[in-house]
Amino acid sequence: MQHKARKFSTRARIVTSGAALAAVGAGVAGAVSASAETPAAAPAAAVASVQGRATTTSSHLTVAAATDAARAALKAAEKEGRRVSVAVVDRDGNTIVTLRGDGAGPQSYESAVRKAYTAVSWNAPTSELVERLGAAPTLKDIPGTLFLAGGAPVDQGSTPIAGVGVAGAPSGDQDEKYARAGVAALGDGR
């Protein structure tokens, strides 16, 4: 028996080709989806727990303690009629809490954060760091820092774990006095 080749119309060829491409595409998508759902076996070394001297442990202020410190600093400033912003940052310079007092200037918020960051970075009050600029003027070029009085470090033993920054009072000395009041509140066990 002899077959005669049947000619398909252009329309039939397009429909048939489209269906074939859709079937192939669905198969590929299914294979990719299946491989994404099945995690590859991790090498034994990747899941081994780290032992001994490969890690460190660090202390951090709780949100409650940081809030207490910020409130104490703000209260000290308000008691003297000063309008300030207060920031408390953790050891890594991440902001834990900020309080912007009523009437504090717009620049005070960022300045408080940067003073707190600077204090914890060098584990020293920012007023002392201002004095160090004479010997190392490029310190001020480090991003995120502000070398103006008003930042006080929080340490545990001799290790810095946070910084309190205050900005907005008429002088840096006053800002720093309020920041130290925030640090002192932590020492009181509040």
N, C-alpha and C positions, 0 to 999 in steps of 0.2 A: 504494500500500500504506500502510495506516494503522498507525502504531505506537501501541501501547498503553503508556502509562507504567506501568512496573513499580514497585511499592512495595518498598523495601528494609526489612528489619526493623531495629529499633533497634540490634540487635547488629551487623548488617552495616554500618550507617552508622558506628558507633563504630570498628570494625576498619578500615574504609576511611579514615576521617579520621585515625586514628592512624598508618596507613602513609603517608599523604600528608604529615603533619607530620614524620615521621621522615625522609622523603626530602628535604624542604626543609631540615631541620636539618642533615643530612649535607652538603648542598650548601653551606650557609653555613659550616659548620666547615671544609670543604675549601678554600673561598675564603680564609678567615682564615688557615688553616695555610699555604696557598701564598703568601700575601702576607707572612707572617712569615719564611718561608724565603728570600725574594727580597729582599735589601737594596736600599733605594732608592739611587740614585746620589747620592753625597755631592757637595755643591757644591765647586767647584775651590778656593775659599778655605779650606775646612775641612781639606783634605789638604795644603795648602802647608806646607813645613817652616818653622819659626820661625828667623829669621836675626838675627844681630847682637846689639844691646843688649837684646833682649827676654828673655834668659835669664841665669841666673847658674850658677856651678858651686860646689859646696860640698864640703868634705872631711868625712869621717866616720871614726871609729875602726872598725877591724875588730872582729869578735867576739873574735878571739884577743887583740888589744891590750887591749880592755876587760876581758877575763878576767884578763890579766896584771896590770892595774892593780888590779882588785878583790882578787886574791890577794895582791899586795904590801901593800895596805892591811890586809887581814885578818891577814897574817903579822906586820906591825908591831904590831898590837894584841895578838895572841896572845903575842908575845915579852914583852910587859909584863903578861901575865895578864889582859887585858881581853876581855870577851865582847861583841862588836859585830856589827852587820850593815853590809854595804857595798853600795852601788849605784853603777852607772855608767850615765849617760843620754847620749843623743846630743844634737846641737844643738837638736833640736826638743823635747827633754824626754822622748823615748820611752826606756823602760828597755831597755838592751842586756843587762846582766847584774846579778844580785844574788847575794850570798853571805850567808847567815845563819850566823854563827859558832855553835859549840856553846855552849849556855847563854845566848845573846843574848835579851834581853827581847822580848816580843811587840810592843811599841811601836817597837822599833828598826828593823824592816824598813821600814815606811812612812816613818818619820822620815828614814832614809838616802836613800830615793828623793826625798823632797821637798827635802832639803838639796842633793842633786846637781842637781835641777831649778832650784833657786834660784841656785846658783852659776853654772850655764851661762847662765841667763837674763840675769844682769847682768854676766857675765864678771868676777866678783870673789869672793874667799873670803867665805863667809857671815858670818864674824866681822866683816869690814869693813861688811857690809850691816846688821848689827845696830846698828852705830854710826850709820848713816844714818837709822834709824827716828826719831831725835830730830827731825830736820828734815822728815821725810816719814812720819808715823806710819801713813798709809793704805797704805803698801807691803805691810804684813802682810796686808791684805785681799785680795790677789791670789790667786785660787784655785791650789792646788797648791804654794804656796811655804811655806817654813819658815825664819824668820829666827832661827836658832840656829847657833852656831859648829859646824862639822863638814863643810862643803861646800867643795870647791875646784874651780875651773874648769880645763879643759884647753883650751889655745888653740894655734892654728897661726899664728905671727906674732902679730898682735893680734886675730885672729878666734877667738871661742869655738867649739869643735867638740864639746865634751862636758863633763860634770861628774862628779865623784866625791863621793859623800856617805857619811859614816860616822856611825852613831848607836849609843849603848849604853854608852860609857865614862862614868865618873863626872863628867867635865866636857867641855864643848864644845871647849875648847882641846885636850884629848887626842884627841877625835874628829877635829878638823881636822888635827892632827899626822899621824894615820894616813891621812887623805884625801890629804894632801900626799905621803906616802910612795907612795901609789898613782899620783899624777901623776908623781912622780919616776921611777917605774919605766918610764913611757912615754918619758921623756927619755933613759933608758939604752938605748933601742932594743930592749927586750925584746919 
